[in-house]
Structure formats: C-alpha cells, structure tokens
Amino acid sequence: MHGEITSIEPKLGYGYLRADDGREVYFQRDGFTSDVWDDLGTGDRLRFREEQGDKGPFAVSLTRLE
C-alpha cells in the first residue's frame, strides 16, 4: 500500500498517514525498514504494509518513497 504523512511527532516517535484509499493509518518509528526518521516530514510518500491492532489499523514495513 501507499500513503502520505499527514502528521508526525518526531520526538514521540509516531505519526499518521493517509492511505491512497483515504483511510488514516497510525505508524511508529520502529516500523521503518531503514533509518530515515530524522528526514521525514508532512507530505512525504510512504510504502507500507497494514496490520490491525486493538485500536485500529497501523503501518509496518514502512519505506520512504523518493
């Protein structure tokens, strides 16, 4: 799946993205496949896998798209 970061809390280690199908998905720093956290910002495009948690969908295996 693909999406765009809509909000990010760099110091707290989490954020939200809007999947291309319009849904909001939670993500965490430790979900990335490489160390790009310090370079991320609102509007960045990501590729990810979605899983279901107790509080809704969350993204794993996140990769920043160039």
Buried (B, 14 or more C-beta within 10 A) or exposed (E): BEBBBEEBEEEEEBBBBBBEEEEEBBBBBEBBEEEBBEEBEEEBBBBBEBEEEEEEBBBBEBBBEE
